[in-house]
Amino acid sequence: MRIAVTGSIATDHLMTFPGRFADQFVADQLHTVSLSFLVDNLDVRRGGVAANIAFGMGQLGTTPILVGAAGFDFDEYRAWLDRHGVDTDSVRISETLHTARFVCTTDADHNQIGSFYTGAMSEARLIELKTVADRVGSLDLVLIGADDPEAMLRHTEECRSRAIPFAADFSQQIARMEGEEIRILLDGATYLFSNEYEKGLIESKTGWSDAQILAKVGHRVTTLGSRGVRIERVGEDPIEVGCAEEERKADPTGVGDAFRAGFLSGLAWGVSLERAAQVGCMLATLVIETVGTQEYQLRRAHFMDRFTKAYGVEAAEEVQAHLG
């Protein structure tokens, strides 16, 4: 099963300031702020929702096709993804712009000052999925993740016109989208991904009820935080899957992307929706135990031991046949 993952490709530059931002502001001079913070360290992390999802799928051996736009500085990041089983040949490389970048400084009180540079991501709207499909033979499913809004609309329309099944996953972009855009992006989706808060926001912005949205998509997949995930289909009982037990909680960033990676890998293997959700929840648990969205290691034996403990022998035997 050939799955293309579209969306953002970015790097995160994370710094820490040992003091308090609040101590540096003068109340009557806020209209002329000019500050520079001497920071203690810098962590550069690979990120972007599409790259995170593709990395997880690559770890599970399903060879995802990454579709997005990156800058002329992408060589090292590309090599990393290639080494971890991701097909990066459909990434568009900008000749003039850097890869999208999030730069953030956190103070001693965990307050943050950050900036997001869109950069090459704005060129994702120039990517045609037909070119991708012609290169790999065909596409069985396209995940349309958070990206340049025009790119998300173009990919959705192209999937509909070419009868390619697609999954709608608005993620961070839902905050800036209007109801009409959301209605266009979800109508006819085979899968609609969101967390609980985003689920309510989708209903509020579109003016459609839960039942109306469910009638327009094949499957509604809602992540529930520590309670796992719920999968709904018209006329069927919901499928609910809990989370695997955590060994520690280091950083929740990228947990949703990891769930999608596991779930999509399950679809690629042809296992049931329940099994796919279990794989997604197990992978998400590995990510929450690690600082960084692509810093975890998937050791097969360790993964299967924990999967068996969480979901039972029968489920583990079915997944093991695909995981190897």
Protein Blocks (a to p, Z undefined) as FASTA:
>chain_A
ZZddedddddddddddfbdfklmpcfklmmmgccddddfbdcdddedjklmmmmmmmmno
nopaddddddfklmmmmmmmmmnopafklcccdfkbccddddddddfkopacddddfklm
lmmmmpcfklmmmmnopafbdcdddddfklmmmmmmmmmmnopacdddfklmlmmpcfkl
mmmmmgopabdcddfklmmmmmmmnopafklmmmmpmbdcddehjnopadddehiacddd
dddddfbdfblghklmmmmmmmmmmmmnopafklmmmmmmmmmmmmmmpgcjklcccdfk
lmmmmmmmmnojklmmmmmmmnZZ
